[in-house]
Amino acid sequence: MKKLLIFASIAALFLGSCRENKTETKEVIREVHVEKTEAPSEGALERAAKKVDEKVNDKIDETIDEID
């Protein structure tokens, strides 16, 4: 009888410790409104590239006029 009681308690101990622990998680959703500001359409490099491009186009036009 003692052996049966010891066996039952050991079995209950192993079966009880193998159970999965359920963890509860909460999902939090927040809505955030962001105000978008108009960014400059062109940066410094773009503006400089336009100026250089205009100068290069003028030189090309002059060269074409000389050829004609």
HUURCOR-V56320 format. One record per helix or strand. SS is the DSSP state (helix for helix, strand for strand). FROM is the first residue (numbers start at 1). TO is the last residue. If there is no record, write none. Layout:
BEGIN
ss: [SS & SS]
from: [FROM & FROM]
to: [TO & TO]
END
This chain:
BEGIN
ss: [helix & helix]
from: [2 & 44]
to: [17 & 67]
END
